[in-house]
Amino acid sequence: MKLDSVQIRNLRNLQQVSLNPSHGVNFILGINGSGKSSILEAIHYLGFGRSFRTTKHKHVIQSEQESFTVFCQCTDQESVKRLGISRNINDAVSVSINGVRGNKISELVSQLPVQIFTPQSSDILLGSPKLRRKYIDWCLFHVEHPFLICSNSYTKLLKHNNALCRKHQVGYADPQRTYWTEHLAKYGESLTQFRNTMMERLIPLITSNLAHFLPEFCVEISYYRGWEKGLELIEALAKASDRDYRNGYISVGPHKADVRFKIDGKPAHEVLSRGQLRMLVAALQLATTQCLMSYTQKTCIFLLDDVGAELDAAKREVFIDKLLESNTQLFVTAIEAHQLEFIDKYQNKKMFHVEHGQVREES
């Protein structure tokens, strides 16, 4: 999928912006506060239905306005699609796909695979396991269509089982308890199989990327499924049952899964510098775009915000080169042109300058 045009209205300091990006790489220059990251934020809304900068949608709406809108026209191989999203100050959402309006964000974001790399992307390694599960699940969402039904079913069943834990005491005999535990185990095993298969696809790609990004390190990658090795999930749930009913929540299952990265037996984040952590994250995110292309022939839109943050010129260049090799449409923001001193070699590119919310394409 490639963006042919993007229209942004009343999003932060972007009152009315229209741009026609290159299908290759797009460089967006501007000082802090000019609006360059807001352009990426607008595209992120099309790919995720939310901001990467705030959880409060009303904070994204321009002052004294009721709503913001992002609209795009994009090309998917031979077909052209028109996609849009609007959010108002009351948090209501409206999405549009080829002129048909609705409110299901999942239908919109399934059309437009978007990834983003920011100075905060190292959180995937430094933060909670939930962020690493999201990393796997993004790829599954776009590659394996039955995954979403399985994931949603497991989430609903987990909530119901947690409610039963809070309601009943340890040892309470309730036929519902067995019934709902069996269903939780069934969908949990299916969800885990999806993730195991995806990790088998991603790990070789990550390892290959790290040979370019961090050749001086050997990174060991493993997937922890969320319960004791050697047990079926139904057995693990039974083993933890008394503790879970005492604590009021289910403590084992794929909602506790994690991806672990080690170097010489130590957690990678304890060995690598901030810049090296960013390159490990770059290898992870590049792998998802490569996987998407390999298994679906879909291309990804990649947002690279503040390329100069903790990446030296050589690393910036190799990262952009590898993204473009996977046929990614790339949007790169930078404060100053000297951070992009290597861009002359790219043929299929455009340069945009942003100042006070106004966007000018360089001729």
C-alpha positions in Angstrom: 0.0 0.0 0.0 1.3 3.4 -1.0 -0.1 6.8 -0.1 -0.8 9.0 -3.2 -2.2 11.9 -1.3 -2.9 12.9 2.3 -5.3 15.7 3.6 -5.2 16.8 7.2 -7.6 19.2 8.8 -7.6 20.7 12.3 -5.0 18.3 13.7 -2.8 20.2 16.2 -1.3 23.2 14.4 -2.1 21.7 10.9 -5.3 23.6 10.0 -5.5 22.5 6.4 -2.6 20.6 4.9 -2.5 18.6 1.7 0.5 16.7 0.4 1.3 14.2 -2.4 4.1 12.1 -1.2 6.6 10.0 -3.1 6.1 6.3 -3.2 9.7 6.0 -2.1 11.1 8.2 0.7 9.7 11.5 1.9 11.9 13.8 4.0 10.1 16.3 6.3 12.2 19.1 7.7 11.2 21.6 10.4 12.2 23.0 13.7 10.7 21.7 17.0 7.0 22.6 17.2 6.7 23.3 13.4 4.2 20.4 12.8 6.4 17.8 11.2 5.7 15.1 13.8 2.0 16.0 13.5 2.1 14.9 9.9 3.3 11.5 11.0 0.7 11.5 13.8 -2.0 12.0 11.2 -0.8 9.1 9.1 -0.5 7.0 12.3 -4.2 7.6 12.9 -5.0 6.0 9.6 -2.9 2.9 10.5 -3.8 2.6 14.2 -6.9 4.7 14.9 -4.9 6.5 17.6 -2.0 8.8 18.3 1.5 7.8 19.2 1.9 10.9 21.3 -1.2 11.0 23.6 -4.1 8.8 24.7 -6.4 11.8 24.8 -7.9 12.3 21.3 -9.3 15.7 22.2 -5.8 17.0 22.8 -5.0 16.4 19.1 -7.9 18.5 17.9 -6.9 22.1 17.0 -7.9 24.7 19.6 -11.5 26.0 19.2 -12.4 23.2 16.7 -14.9 20.4 17.2 -13.0 17.6 15.4 -10.1 16.7 13.2 -10.0 14.7 10.0 -7.4 12.8 8.1 -8.1 11.5 4.6 -5.9 9.7 2.1 -6.0 8.1 -1.3 -3.7 5.1 -1.6 -2.7 2.5 -4.2 -2.7 -1.2 -3.4 -1.1 -2.9 -6.4 -3.7 -2.2 -9.1 -6.5 -0.9 -6.9 -7.1 2.6 -5.5 -8.6 3.1 -2.1 -9.9 6.2 -0.3 -9.6 6.0 3.5 -10.5 8.5 6.2 -10.8 9.0 10.0 -12.4 11.7 12.1 -12.5 12.2 15.8 -14.4 14.8 17.7 -14.1 16.4 21.2 -16.6 14.0 22.6 -14.3 11.1 21.6 -16.7 9.8 18.9 -14.9 8.3 15.9 -16.0 8.0 12.3 -14.1 6.0 9.6 -14.6 6.0 5.9 -13.5 3.3 3.4 -14.2 4.1 -0.2 -17.0 6.4 0.8 -18.7 4.0 3.1 -18.9 5.3 6.7 -18.7 3.4 9.9 -17.1 3.3 13.3 -15.1 0.1 13.3 -11.5 1.1 13.6 -10.3 -2.4 12.9 -11.8 -2.2 9.4 -9.8 0.9 8.6 -6.5 -0.1 10.1 -6.5 -3.5 8.3 -6.4 -1.6 5.0 -3.2 0.4 5.8 -0.2 -1.3 7.5 1.7 1.4 9.3 4.8 1.2 11.5 6.5 4.0 13.5 10.0 4.4 14.9 10.5 7.3 17.4 13.0 8.1 20.2 10.6 6.3 22.5 10.6 3.1 20.5 13.2 1.6 22.8 10.3 1.1 25.2 9.6 -2.1 23.4 12.7 -3.5 25.0 12.7 -1.5 28.3 9.0 -1.5 29.0 6.5 -4.2 30.0 5.9 -7.5 28.1 2.6 -6.1 26.8 4.6 -3.9 24.3 6.5 -7.0 23.0 3.2 -8.9 22.6 1.8 -6.0 20.6 4.9 -6.2 18.4 4.0 -9.8 17.5 0.3 -9.2 17.3 0.7 -6.3 14.8 2.2 -8.6 12.3 -0.4 -11.3 13.0 -3.2 -8.8 12.5 -2.0 -8.0 9.0 -0.8 -11.4 8.0 -3.2 -13.9 9.6 -6.8 -12.8 9.3 -8.3 -15.5 11.7 -5.9 -14.1 14.4 -8.1 -11.2 15.3 -11.2 -13.4 16.1 -9.0 -15.7 18.2 -7.4 -12.8 20.1 -10.7 -11.0 20.8 -12.3 -14.3 22.0 -9.4 -15.0 24.4 -9.6 -11.4 25.8 -13.3 -11.7 26.4 -12.9 -15.2 28.0 -10.1 -13.9 30.2 -12.2 -11.1 31.5 -15.0 -13.5 32.3 -12.6 -15.9 34.1 -11.1 -13.0 36.1 -14.6 -12.0 37.2 -15.3 -15.6 38.4 -12.0 -15.5 40.3 -13.1 -12.3 42.1 -16.6 -13.7 42.8 -15.8 -17.1 44.3 -13.5 -18.3 47.0 -10.8 -20.9 46.7 -12.2 -24.4 46.4 -15.7 -23.2 45.5 -17.4 -25.9 43.3 -19.1 -24.2 40.4 -19.8 -26.0 37.0 -19.3 -22.6 35.3 -15.8 -22.5 36.5 -14.8 -25.7 34.6 -16.7 -24.7 31.5 -15.1 -21.2 31.2 -11.6 -22.5 32.1 -11.8 -25.1 29.3 -12.8 -22.4 26.8 -10.1 -20.1 28.0 -7.5 -22.9 27.5 -8.8 -23.7 24.0 -8.5 -20.2 22.7 -5.3 -19.6 24.7 -3.6 -22.6 23.0 -4.8 -21.3 19.5 -3.5 -17.8 20.2 -0.1 -19.2 21.3 0.1 -21.3 18.2 -0.4 -18.1 16.1 2.4 -16.4 18.0 4.8 -19.3 17.9 4.4 -19.5 14.1 5.0 -15.8 13.8 8.1 -15.8 15.9 9.5 -18.7 13.8 9.1 -16.4 10.8 10.4 -13.2 12.5 13.5 -14.5 14.3 15.5 -15.3 11.1 14.6 -11.9 9.7 15.6 -10.1 12.9 18.9 -12.0 13.1 19.7 -11.2 9.5 19.0 -7.5 10.1 21.1 -7.5 13.2 24.1 -8.7 11.1 23.8 -5.2 9.4 22.8 -3.1 12.4 24.7 -4.7 15.3 27.3 -7.0 13.8 29.4 -6.8 17.0 26.8 -8.6 19.1 25.1 -12.0 19.1 21.6 -11.5 20.3 19.7 -14.6 21.5 15.9 -14.3 20.9 13.4 -16.5 22.7 9.6 -16.6 23.1 8.0 -17.3 26.5 4.4 -18.4 26.0 3.1 -17.4 29.4 3.0 -20.7 31.4 5.2 -23.5 32.6 7.1 -25.5 30.0 5.9 -29.1 29.6 2.3 -28.4 30.6 -0.8 -27.9 28.5 -2.5 -24.6 29.2 -5.5 -26.4 30.8 -3.0 -28.1 33.2 -1.3 -24.9 34.0 -4.6 -23.2 34.8 -5.6 -26.1 37.1 -2.2 -25.9 38.9 -2.5 -22.2 39.5 -6.3 -22.3 40.2 -6.2 -21.9 44.0 -3.7 -19.1 43.9 -5.6 -17.3 41.1 -9.0 -17.5 42.9 -7.2 -16.2 46.0 -5.7 -13.3 44.2 -8.7 -12.6 41.9 -7.1 -13.0 38.5 -5.7 -15.6 36.0 -2.0 -15.6 36.3 -1.0 -17.9 33.4 -1.7 -17.9 29.7 -0.8 -16.0 26.6 -1.7 -12.7 28.2 1.6 -13.3 30.2 3.7 -14.1 27.1 7.0 -12.3 26.4 9.8 -12.0 23.9 13.2 -12.1 25.5 16.5 -10.7 24.1 19.8 -11.7 25.7 23.5 -11.1 25.0 25.9 -13.6 26.6 23.1 -14.7 28.9 22.3 -11.1 30.1 19.2 -9.1 29.2 20.1 -7.1 26.1 19.0 -3.8 27.6 21.6 -4.2 30.4 24.4 -4.6 27.8 23.5 -2.2 24.9 23.8 1.6 24.9 20.7 3.7 24.1 21.8 4.0 20.5 22.4 0.3 20.2 19.0 -0.4 21.7 17.5 1.7 19.0 19.2 -0.3 16.3 17.9 -3.5 17.9 14.4 -2.0 17.7 15.1 -1.0 14.1 15.9 -4.6 13.3 12.7 -5.8 15.0 10.5 -3.3 13.1 12.2 -3.9 9.8 11.5 -7.6 10.2 7.8 -7.0 10.5 7.8 -5.0 7.2 9.8 -7.8 5.6 7.4 -10.5 6.9 4.4 -8.6 5.7 5.9 -8.4 2.2 6.9 -12.0 2.2 3.6 -13.5 3.2 1.0 -11.1 1.9 2.8 -9.1 -0.9 1.6 -6.0 1.0 3.9 -3.1 1.5 4.2 -1.1 4.7 4.2 2.7 5.4 7.0 3.4 7.8 7.2 6.6 9.9 10.6 7.5 11.2 10.4 10.4 13.6 13.4 12.5 14.6 15.9 10.4 12.7 18.8 12.3 14.4 18.0 11.1 17.9 20.8 8.7 19.1 21.5 7.4 15.6 24.7 8.3 13.8 24.7 9.1 10.1 25.9 5.7 9.1 23.2 3.9 11.1 20.5 6.3 9.7 21.6 5.5 6.2 21.7 1.7 6.6 18.3 1.7 8.3 16.7 3.8 5.5 18.4 1.6 2.8 17.1 -1.6 4.3 13.5 -0.2 4.6 13.5 0.9 1.0 14.8 -2.6 -0.1 11.5 -4.0 1.4 9.5 -1.6 -0.9 8.4 0.5 2.1 7.0 4.0 1.6 9.0 6.0 4.1 8.3 9.3 5.9 11.4 10.7 7.8 11.4 13.8 10.0 14.5 15.7 10.9 15.3 19.1 12.4 18.2 20.0 10.1 19.2 19.0 6.6 22.7 18.0 7.6 21.1 15.0 9.5 20.2 13.8 6.0 23.4 14.4 4.2 23.2 11.1 2.4 19.9 11.6 0.7 21.2 12.6 -2.7 21.7 9.0 -3.7 17.9 8.3 -3.5 16.1 8.7 -6.8 12.4 8.2 -5.8 12.1 10.9 -3.1 10.5 14.2 -2.1 11.4 16.9 0.4 8.9 18.8 2.5 9.5 21.8 4.7 7.2 22.6 7.6 6.9 25.9 9.3 4.1 27.1 11.6 1.8 24.3 10.4 2.3 25.1 6.7 3.9 22.5 4.4 5.9 23.4 1.4 7.2 20.8 -1.1 10.6 21.5 -2.4 10.7 21.7 -6.2 
